[in-house]
């Protein structure tokens, strides 16, 4: 059921030994939300640990440095920034049916948790975590401020995506003003620093764009073989999806990233008015109107045909 901040506060203040689940292929928002909530729970005397199917990338070391994972048997299960239990990876089998609280900002949230604190208008899950902390009157530590700023900055594309709310700017300003966080370091780590392999791959991707539907759809596919040959990992491809809508005729862009299990992570972006969340929901995924995703398995050509058909239907509506 959907709940408000008061119900969420009451639940958190009464809970014990919480496991906080973040989604696989973690990004700045789910990491920031998970670690930020961990800090908030620490402030009210609740033990917690943050878990993820995949490891947090090295670029997030400034957030994970000093974090230690306590060993306890969880009595409380919380999910952050997860619209569907399928995004939990290996933790779906363990915790998927036991989630007592979900804190999210995706309009496509499946309502799988006993309680869902949802703000679909928020730029990032970290925006919701901030609102919760303020409602609870909990002190936001400098580390928590870094987490919240990171999540908002990454999900807003450094404040340039259309999902960016005035509140996101205001929260970021407060984190800078009140906690003196090194926002320049955070933004450099999130948006500027790249491995040699990623720089090579970035150059390759521009020449690999495939146009469909008279240029209205652009698909870029990155396979495991490509990543290995260039020495990059799948987490280094975070932030590449917007390249698919740089072409002037593109209305929808899709970045395909092959995971080690042979399944492709499909990241959709909308350049204008197409709601890609609705497309992804028909494919078993979800997300936001301008940025959404799903997974697909099979040979690459078949996947491209499958996705193109789904986009064609949306464009014809």
C-alpha positions as YAML, in Angstrom:
chain: A
units: angstrom
residues:
- id: 1
  name: UNK
  ca: [0.00, 0.00, 0.00]
- id: 2
  name: UNK
  ca: [1.06, 3.59, -0.57]
- id: 3
  name: UNK
  ca: [2.02, 5.45, 2.58]
- id: 4
  name: UNK
  ca: [3.11, 8.97, 3.51]
- id: 5
  name: UNK
  ca: [6.14, 10.28, 5.38]
- id: 6
  name: UNK
  ca: [4.51, 9.95, 8.80]
- id: 7
  name: UNK
  ca: [3.79, 6.26, 8.28]
- id: 8
  name: UNK
  ca: [7.30, 5.71, 6.91]
- id: 9
  name: UNK
  ca: [8.81, 7.46, 9.95]
- id: 10
  name: UNK
  ca: [6.74, 5.38, 12.34]
- id: 11
  name: UNK
  ca: [7.86, 2.20, 10.60]
- id: 12
  name: UNK
  ca: [11.56, 3.13, 10.56]
- id: 13
  name: UNK
  ca: [11.64, 4.22, 14.19]
- id: 14
  name: UNK
  ca: [10.14, 0.90, 15.27]
- id: 15
  name: UNK
  ca: [12.15, -1.40, 13.00]
- id: 16
  name: UNK
  ca: [15.30, -3.36, 13.86]
- id: 17
  name: UNK
  ca: [18.28, -4.78, 11.96]
- id: 18
  name: UNK
  ca: [17.39, -3.66, 8.44]
- id: 19
  name: UNK
  ca: [18.78, -4.86, 5.13]
- id: 20
  name: UNK
  ca: [18.59, -2.17, 2.44]
- id: 21
  name: UNK
  ca: [18.40, -3.58, -1.09]
- id: 22
  name: UNK
  ca: [19.64, -1.60, -4.10]
- id: 23
  name: UNK
  ca: [19.11, -2.59, -7.74]
- id: 24
  name: UNK
  ca: [21.55, -4.54, -9.87]
- id: 25
  name: UNK
  ca: [23.86, -2.55, -12.18]
- id: 26
  name: UNK
  ca: [23.84, 0.14, -9.46]
- id: 27
  name: UNK
  ca: [23.91, 3.82, -10.34]
- id: 28
  name: UNK
  ca: [24.56, 6.93, -8.29]
- id: 29
  name: UNK
  ca: [20.96, 7.28, -7.18]
- id: 30
  name: UNK
  ca: [20.42, 3.79, -5.78]
- id: 31
  name: UNK
  ca: [23.87, 3.82, -4.12]
- id: 32
  name: UNK
  ca: [23.28, 7.28, -2.69]
- id: 33
  name: UNK
  ca: [19.79, 6.37, -1.51]
- id: 34
  name: UNK
  ca: [20.95, 3.12, 0.07]
- id: 35
  name: UNK
  ca: [23.94, 4.56, 1.89]
- id: 36
  name: UNK
  ca: [22.04, 7.75, 2.73]
- id: 37
  name: UNK
  ca: [19.23, 5.75, 4.36]
- id: 38
  name: UNK
  ca: [21.86, 3.70, 6.18]
- id: 39
  name: UNK
  ca: [23.22, 6.95, 7.68]
- id: 40
  name: UNK
  ca: [19.71, 8.08, 8.67]
- id: 41
  name: UNK
  ca: [18.97, 4.76, 10.38]
- id: 42
  name: UNK
  ca: [22.27, 5.00, 12.24]
- id: 43
  name: UNK
  ca: [21.19, 8.38, 13.57]
- id: 44
  name: UNK
  ca: [18.06, 6.82, 15.13]
- id: 45
  name: UNK
  ca: [19.91, 3.80, 16.48]
- id: 46
  name: UNK
  ca: [18.85, 1.20, 13.91]
- id: 47
  name: UNK
  ca: [21.47, -1.18, 12.53]
- id: 48
  name: UNK
  ca: [21.42, -1.66, 8.77]
- id: 49
  name: UNK
  ca: [23.47, -2.86, 5.85]
- id: 50
  name: UNK
  ca: [23.25, -2.10, 2.14]
- id: 51
  name: UNK
  ca: [23.29, -4.98, -0.34]
- id: 52
  name: UNK
  ca: [23.41, -5.24, -4.13]
- id: 53
  name: UNK
  ca: [23.59, -8.07, -6.66]
- id: 54
  name: UNK
  ca: [26.55, -6.30, -8.30]
- id: 55
  name: UNK
  ca: [29.49, -4.55, -6.70]
- id: 56
  name: UNK
  ca: [29.53, -0.77, -6.43]
- id: 57
  name: UNK
  ca: [31.92, 0.65, -9.01]
- id: 58
  name: UNK
  ca: [35.30, 2.12, -8.09]
- id: 59
  name: UNK
  ca: [34.02, 5.57, -9.06]
- id: 60
  name: UNK
  ca: [31.80, 5.48, -5.95]
- id: 61
  name: UNK
  ca: [34.70, 4.82, -3.57]
- id: 62
  name: UNK
  ca: [34.30, 8.30, -2.09]
- id: 63
  name: UNK
  ca: [30.87, 7.18, -0.82]
- id: 64
  name: UNK
  ca: [31.74, 3.62, 0.25]
- id: 65
  name: UNK
  ca: [35.03, 4.49, 1.95]
- id: 66
  name: UNK
  ca: [34.65, 3.81, 5.65]
- id: 67
  name: UNK
  ca: [31.39, 1.88, 5.21]
- id: 68
  name: UNK
  ca: [31.50, -1.44, 7.04]
- id: 69
  name: UNK
  ca: [28.89, -4.14, 6.61]
- id: 70
  name: UNK
  ca: [27.60, -5.36, 9.95]
- id: 71
  name: UNK
  ca: [26.78, -9.04, 10.31]
- id: 72
  name: UNK
  ca: [23.29, -9.72, 11.62]
- id: 73
  name: UNK
  ca: [20.17, -11.65, 10.68]
- id: 74
  name: UNK
  ca: [17.82, -9.08, 9.08]
- id: 75
  name: UNK
  ca: [14.51, -8.48, 10.79]
- id: 76
  name: UNK
  ca: [13.51, -5.68, 8.40]
- id: 77
  name: UNK
  ca: [13.70, -5.59, 4.59]
- id: 78
  name: UNK
  ca: [13.77, -2.25, 2.78]
- id: 79
  name: UNK
  ca: [14.17, -1.57, -0.96]
- id: 80
  name: UNK
  ca: [15.30, 1.77, -2.39]
- id: 81
  name: UNK
  ca: [15.03, 2.96, -5.99]
- id: 82
  name: UNK
  ca: [13.60, -0.42, -7.08]
- id: 83
  name: UNK
  ca: [10.38, -0.43, -9.10]
- id: 84
  name: UNK
  ca: [10.24, -4.20, -9.60]
- id: 85
  name: UNK
  ca: [11.71, -7.13, -7.64]
- id: 86
  name: UNK
  ca: [13.29, -8.43, -10.87]
- id: 87
  name: UNK
  ca: [15.81, -5.59, -10.52]
- id: 88
  name: UNK
  ca: [17.14, -7.13, -7.31]
- id: 89
  name: UNK
  ca: [19.05, -9.84, -9.15]
- id: 90
  name: UNK
  ca: [20.02, -12.69, -6.79]
- id: 91
  name: UNK
  ca: [18.35, -10.93, -3.86]
- id: 92
  name: UNK
  ca: [14.92, -11.32, -5.45]
- id: 93
  name: UNK
  ca: [14.73, -14.96, -4.38]
- id: 94
  name: UNK
  ca: [15.90, -14.14, -0.87]
- id: 95
  name: UNK
  ca: [13.97, -10.95, -0.15]
- id: 96
  name: UNK
  ca: [11.58, -10.31, -3.07]
- id: 97
  name: UNK
  ca: [8.46, -11.39, -1.18]
- id: 98
  name: UNK
  ca: [9.58, -9.98, 2.16]
- id: 99
  name: UNK
  ca: [9.98, -6.26, 1.42]
- id: 100
  name: UNK
  ca: [8.30, -4.30, 4.19]
- id: 101
  name: UNK
  ca: [9.12, -0.81, 2.88]
- id: 102
  name: UNK
  ca: [10.00, 0.46, -0.58]
- id: 103
  name: UNK
  ca: [11.21, 4.04, -1.07]
- id: 104
  name: UNK
  ca: [11.04, 4.97, -4.73]
- id: 105
  name: UNK
  ca: [10.41, 7.61, -7.40]
- id: 106
  name: UNK
  ca: [9.46, 5.47, -10.42]
- id: 107
  name: UNK
  ca: [5.95, 5.86, -11.80]
- id: 108
  name: UNK
  ca: [6.12, 2.21, -12.90]
- id: 109
  name: UNK
  ca: [6.56, 0.88, -9.35]
- id: 110
  name: UNK
  ca: [4.80, -2.50, -9.15]
- id: 111
  name: UNK
  ca: [3.62, -2.10, -5.55]
- id: 112
  name: UNK
  ca: [5.36, -5.29, -4.43]
- id: 113
  name: UNK
  ca: [6.20, -4.03, -0.93]
- id: 114
  name: UNK
  ca: [3.95, -4.06, 2.13]
- id: 115
  name: UNK
  ca: [4.44, -0.28, 2.29]
- id: 116
  name: UNK
  ca: [5.55, 2.03, -0.53]
- id: 117
  name: UNK
  ca: [6.74, 5.59, -0.02]
- id: 118
  name: UNK
  ca: [6.52, 6.87, -3.59]
- id: 119
  name: UNK
  ca: [7.05, 10.29, -5.11]
- id: 120
  name: UNK
  ca: [6.87, 9.79, -8.87]
- id: 121
  name: UNK
  ca: [7.52, 13.49, -9.46]
- id: 122
  name: UNK
  ca: [10.86, 13.43, -7.66]
- id: 123
  name: UNK
  ca: [14.04, 13.69, -9.70]
- id: 124
  name: UNK
  ca: [15.70, 10.86, -7.78]
- id: 125
  name: UNK
  ca: [15.13, 8.42, -4.95]
- id: 126
  name: UNK
  ca: [17.63, 10.52, -3.02]
- id: 127
  name: UNK
  ca: [15.18, 13.42, -3.21]
- id: 128
  name: UNK
  ca: [12.62, 11.23, -1.41]
- id: 129
  name: UNK
  ca: [15.23, 10.14, 1.16]
- id: 130
  name: UNK
  ca: [16.02, 13.81, 1.84]
- id: 131
  name: UNK
  ca: [12.33, 14.65, 2.27]
- id: 132
  name: UNK
  ca: [11.98, 11.73, 4.68]
- id: 133
  name: UNK
  ca: [14.99, 12.84, 6.74]
- id: 134
  name: UNK
  ca: [13.64, 16.37, 7.01]
- id: 135
  name: UNK
  ca: [10.20, 15.08, 8.01]
- id: 136
  name: UNK
  ca: [11.80, 12.92, 10.71]
- id: 137
  name: UNK
  ca: [13.96, 15.75, 11.98]
- id: 138
  name: UNK
  ca: [17.03, 13.55, 11.67]
- id: 139
  name: UNK
  ca: [20.43, 15.19, 11.38]
- id: 140
  name: UNK
  ca: [21.90, 14.81, 7.91]
- id: 141
  name: UNK
  ca: [25.60, 14.05, 8.22]
- id: 142
  name: UNK
  ca: [28.20, 15.28, 5.75]
- id: 143
  name: UNK
  ca: [28.49, 11.76, 4.33]
- id: 144
  name: UNK
  ca: [24.71, 11.53, 3.94]
- id: 145
  name: UNK
  ca: [24.73, 14.92, 2.20]
- id: 146
  name: UNK
  ca: [27.33, 13.60, -0.25]
- id: 147
  name: UNK
  ca: [25.15, 10.55, -0.93]
- id: 148
  name: UNK
  ca: [22.03, 12.62, -1.54]
- id: 149
  name: UNK
  ca: [23.81, 15.12, -3.79]
- id: 150
  name: UNK
  ca: [25.35, 12.26, -5.81]
- id: 151
  name: UNK
  ca: [21.99, 10.59, -6.38]
- id: 152
  name: UNK
  ca: [20.26, 13.78, -7.45]
- id: 153
  name: UNK
  ca: [23.15, 14.88, -9.69]
- id: 154
  name: UNK
  ca: [23.40, 11.53, -11.49]
- id: 155
  name: UNK
  ca: [19.66, 10.94, -12.04]
- id: 156
  name: UNK
  ca: [19.27, 14.49, -13.34]
- id: 157
  name: UNK
  ca: [22.26, 14.20, -15.68]
- id: 158
  name: UNK
  ca: [24.01, 16.95, -13.73]
- id: 159
  name: UNK
  ca: [20.71, 18.89, -13.63]
- id: 160
  name: UNK
  ca: [20.11, 18.95, -17.39]
- id: 161
  name: UNK
  ca: [17.43, 16.25, -17.86]
- id: 162
  name: UNK
  ca: [13.76, 17.24, -18.06]
- id: 163
  name: UNK
  ca: [13.05, 15.25, -14.88]
- id: 164
  name: UNK
  ca: [15.00, 17.84, -12.87]
- id: 165
  name: UNK
  ca: [12.68, 19.57, -10.42]
- id: 166
  name: UNK
  ca: [13.13, 22.94, -8.70]
- id: 167
  name: UNK
  ca: [13.29, 20.94, -5.47]
- id: 168
  name: UNK
  ca: [16.30, 19.01, -6.80]
- id: 169
  name: UNK
  ca: [18.18, 22.27, -7.29]
- id: 170
  name: UNK
  ca: [17.14, 23.46, -3.84]
- id: 171
  name: UNK
  ca: [18.27, 20.25, -2.14]
- id: 172
  name: UNK
  ca: [21.59, 20.31, -3.99]
- id: 173
  name: UNK
  ca: [22.08, 23.92, -2.95]
- id: 174
  name: UNK
  ca: [21.40, 23.04, 0.68]
- id: 175
  name: UNK
  ca: [23.89, 20.16, 0.56]
- id: 176
  name: UNK
  ca: [26.51, 22.57, -0.80]
- id: 177
  name: UNK
  ca: [25.66, 25.42, 1.57]
- id: 178
  name: UNK
  ca: [25.08, 23.60, 4.84]
- id: 179
  name: UNK
  ca: [27.51, 20.70, 4.60]
- id: 180
  name: UNK
  ca: [30.33, 22.12, 2.50]
- id: 181
  name: UNK
  ca: [30.48, 18.97, 0.36]
- id: 182
  name: UNK
  ca: [33.07, 18.79, -2.40]
- id: 183
  name: UNK
  ca: [30.48, 18.94, -5.18]
- id: 184
  name: UNK
  ca: [33.15, 19.60, -7.83]
- id: 185
  name: UNK
  ca: [34.89, 16.35, -6.92]
- id: 186
  name: UNK
  ca: [31.59, 14.47, -7.02]
- id: 187
  name: UNK
  ca: [30.65, 15.85, -10.44]
- id: 188
  name: UNK
  ca: [34.11, 15.15, -11.84]
- id: 189
  name: UNK
  ca: [33.93, 11.55, -10.58]
- id: 190
  name: UNK
  ca: [30.41, 11.08, -11.96]
- id: 191
  name: UNK
  ca: [30.65, 12.85, -15.31]
- id: 192
  name: UNK
  ca: [34.23, 13.60, -16.35]
- id: 193
  name: UNK
  ca: [36.69, 10.89, -15.30]
- id: 194
  name: UNK
  ca: [36.87, 8.01, -17.80]
- id: 195
  name: UNK
  ca: [39.13, 5.02, -18.27]
- id: 196
  name: UNK
  ca: [41.15, 4.75, -21.48]
- id: 197
  name: UNK
  ca: [38.88, 1.89, -22.52]
- id: 198
  name: UNK
  ca: [35.76, 3.96, -21.98]
- id: 199
  name: UNK
  ca: [37.17, 6.83, -24.04]
- id: 200
  name: UNK
  ca: [37.92, 4.38, -26.87]
- id: 201
  name: UNK
  ca: [34.48, 2.86, -26.55]
- id: 202
  name: UNK
  ca: [32.83, 6.28, -26.56]
- id: 203
  name: UNK
  ca: [34.48, 7.03, -29.88]
- id: 204
  name: UNK
  ca: [33.36, 3.64, -31.20]
- id: 205
  name: UNK
  ca: [29.76, 4.08, -30.10]
- id: 206
  name: UNK
  ca: [29.31, 7.22, -32.15]
- id: 207
  name: UNK
  ca: [30.13, 5.24, -35.28]
- id: 208
  name: UNK
  ca: [28.01, 2.25, -34.18]
- id: 209
  name: UNK
  ca: [24.66, 4.03, -34.09]
- id: 210
  name: UNK
  ca: [22.04, 2.13, -36.05]
- id: 211
  name: UNK
  ca: [19.02, 4.03, -37.33]
- id: 212
  name: UNK
  ca: [15.57, 2.50, -37.59]
- id: 213
  name: UNK
  ca: [12.11, 3.83, -38.45]
- id: 214
  name: UNK
  ca: [13.49, 6.58, -40.70]
- id: 215
  name: UNK
  ca: [15.92, 7.73, -38.03]
- id: 216
  name: UNK
  ca: [13.29, 8.13, -35.32]
- id: 217
  name: UNK
  ca: [14.84, 5.23, -33.39]
- id: 218
  name: UNK
  ca: [18.55, 4.82, -32.70]
- id: 219
  name: UNK
  ca: [20.04, 1.65, -31.21]
- id: 220
  name: UNK
  ca: [23.58, 1.15, -29.94]
- id: 221
  name: UNK
  ca: [24.59, -2.33, -28.79]
- id: 222
  name: UNK
  ca: [27.62, -3.19, -26.65]
- id: 223
  name: UNK
  ca: [28.46, -6.88, -26.27]
- id: 224
  name: UNK
  ca: [30.62, -8.63, -23.69]
- id: 225
  name: UNK
  ca: [33.27, -9.25, -26.37]
- id: 226
  name: UNK
  ca: [33.44, -5.52, -27.11]
- id: 227
  name: UNK
  ca: [33.80, -4.66, -23.44]
- id: 228
  name: UNK
  ca: [36.54, -7.24, -22.94]
- id: 229
  name: UNK
  ca: [38.47, -6.14, -26.01]
- id: 230
  name: UNK
  ca: [38.48, -2.54, -24.78]
- id: 231
  name: UNK
  ca: [39.02, -3.33, -21.13]
- id: 232
  name: UNK
  ca: [35.81, -1.81, -19.78]
- id: 233
  name: UNK
  ca: [33.22, -3.19, -17.39]
- id: 234
  name: UNK
  ca: [29.46, -2.85, -17.67]
- id: 235
  name: UNK
  ca: [29.34, -0.33, -14.81]
- id: 236
  name: UNK
  ca: [31.62, 1.98, -16.83]
- id: 237
  name: UNK
  ca: [28.85, 2.22, -19.43]
- id: 238
  name: UNK
  ca: [26.61, 4.02, -16.98]
- id: 239
  name: UNK
  ca: [25.69, 7.40, -18.42]
- id: 240
  name: UNK
  ca: [26.08, 6.34, -22.05]
- id: 241
  name: UNK
  ca: [22.36, 6.01, -22.83]
- id: 242
  name: UNK
  ca: [21.82, 9.71, -23.72]
- id: 243
  name: UNK
  ca: [24.24, 9.35, -26.64]
- id: 244
  name: UNK
  ca: [21.47, 7.45, -28.44]
- id: 245
  name: UNK
  ca: [19.26, 10.55, -28.74]
- id: 246
  name: UNK
  ca: [21.96, 12.95, -29.90]
- id: 247
  name: UNK
  ca: [21.04, 12.34, -33.54]
- id: 248
  name: UNK
  ca: [18.76, 15.20, -34.60]
- id: 249
  name: UNK
  ca: [16.04, 12.91, -36.01]
- id: 250
  name: UNK
  ca: [15.96, 10.57, -32.99]
- id: 251
  name: UNK
  ca: [12.82, 10.40, -30.89]
- id: 252
  name: UNK
  ca: [13.75, 7.24, -29.02]
- id: 253
  name: UNK
  ca: [17.21, 5.86, -28.28]
- id: 254
  name: UNK
  ca: [18.15, 2.47, -26.86]
- id: 255
  name: UNK
  ca: [21.51, 1.41, -25.42]
- id: 256
  name: UNK
  ca: [21.93, -2.36, -25.20]
- id: 257
  name: UNK
  ca: [24.51, -3.69, -22.74]
- id: 258
  name: UNK
  ca: [25.18, -7.42, -22.57]
- id: 259
  name: UNK
  ca: [25.53, -8.78, -19.06]
- id: 260
  name: UNK
  ca: [27.75, -11.75, -18.26]
- id: 261
  name: UNK
  ca: [24.73, -14.06, -18.28]
- id: 262
  name: UNK
  ca: [24.06, -13.19, -21.93]
- id: 263
  name: UNK
  ca: [21.03, -11.06, -21.11]
- id: 264
  name: UNK
  ca: [20.95, -7.53, -22.51]
- id: 265
  name: UNK
  ca: [20.10, -4.55, -20.32]
- id: 266
  name: UNK
  ca: [18.08, -2.18, -22.51]
- id: 267
  name: UNK
  ca: [18.22, 1.49, -21.52]
- id: 268
  name: UNK
  ca: [15.60, 3.65, -23.28]
- id: 269
  name: UNK
  ca: [15.73, 7.41, -23.64]
- id: 270
  name: UNK
  ca: [13.12, 9.78, -25.08]
- id: 271
  name: UNK
  ca: [14.20, 12.93, -26.88]
- id: 272
  name: UNK
  ca: [10.80, 14.60, -26.95]
- id: 273
  name: UNK
  ca: [7.27, 13.38, -26.19]
- id: 274
  name: UNK
  ca: [7.42, 9.57, -26.42]
- id: 275
  name: UNK
  ca: [6.77, 7.93, -23.04]
- id: 276
  name: UNK
  ca: [9.41, 5.20, -22.96]
- id: 277
  name: UNK
  ca: [8.22, 3.97, -19.56]
- id: 278
  name: UNK
  ca: [5.00, 2.78, -21.22]
- id: 279
  name: UNK
  ca: [7.02, 1.00, -23.91]
- id: 280
  name: UNK
  ca: [9.20, -0.71, -21.34]
- id: 281
  name: UNK
  ca: [6.22, -1.77, -19.27]
- id: 282
  name: UNK
  ca: [4.94, -3.74, -22.28]
- id: 283
  name: UNK
  ca: [8.35, -5.43, -22.34]
- id: 284
  name: UNK
  ca: [8.39, -6.34, -18.66]
- id: 285
  name: UNK
  ca: [10.31, -3.28, -17.48]
- id: 286
  name: UNK
  ca: [9.52, 0.28, -16.50]
- id: 287
  name: UNK
  ca: [10.96, 3.56, -15.33]
- id: 288
  name: UNK
  ca: [10.26, 7.18, -16.16]
- id: 289
  name: UNK
  ca: [8.63, 8.86, -19.14]
- id: 290
  name: UNK
  ca: [11.98, 10.06, -20.48]
- id: 291
  name: UNK
  ca: [14.25, 7.28, -19.16]
- id: 292
  name: UNK
  ca: [13.28, 3.66, -18.67]
- id: 293
  name: UNK
  ca: [14.59, 0.16, -19.14]
- id: 294
  name: UNK
  ca: [13.97, -3.54, -19.50]
- id: 295
  name: UNK
  ca: [15.94, -6.71, -20.16]
- id: 296
  name: UNK
  ca: [15.94, -8.97, -23.21]
- id: 297
  name: UNK
  ca: [17.57, -12.26, -24.02]
- id: 298
  name: UNK
  ca: [18.33, -14.03, -27.30]
- id: 299
  name: UNK
  ca: [20.45, -13.26, -30.32]
- id: 300
  name: UNK
  ca: [21.19, -9.60, -30.88]
- id: 301
  name: UNK
  ca: [19.41, -9.23, -34.23]
- id: 302
  name: UNK
  ca: [16.21, -10.73, -32.82]
- id: 303
  name: UNK
  ca: [16.36, -8.40, -29.83]
- id: 304
  name: UNK
  ca: [16.74, -5.37, -32.09]
- id: 305
  name: UNK
  ca: [13.71, -6.46, -34.14]
- id: 306
  name: UNK
  ca: [11.71, -7.06, -30.96]
- id: 307
  name: UNK
  ca: [12.53, -3.62, -29.58]
- id: 308
  name: UNK
  ca: [11.98, -1.87, -32.90]
- id: 309
  name: UNK
  ca: [8.49, -3.37, -33.19]
- id: 310
  name: UNK
  ca: [7.63, -2.12, -29.70]
- id: 311
  name: UNK
  ca: [8.84, 1.40, -30.49]
- id: 312
  name: UNK
  ca: [7.03, 1.40, -33.86]
- id: 313
  name: UNK
  ca: [3.74, 0.65, -32.11]
- id: 314
  name: UNK
  ca: [4.29, 3.50, -29.66]
- id: 315
  name: UNK
  ca: [5.12, 5.96, -32.43]
- id: 316
  name: UNK
  ca: [2.00, 4.98, -34.37]
- id: 317
  name: UNK
  ca: [-0.32, 5.55, -31.40]
...
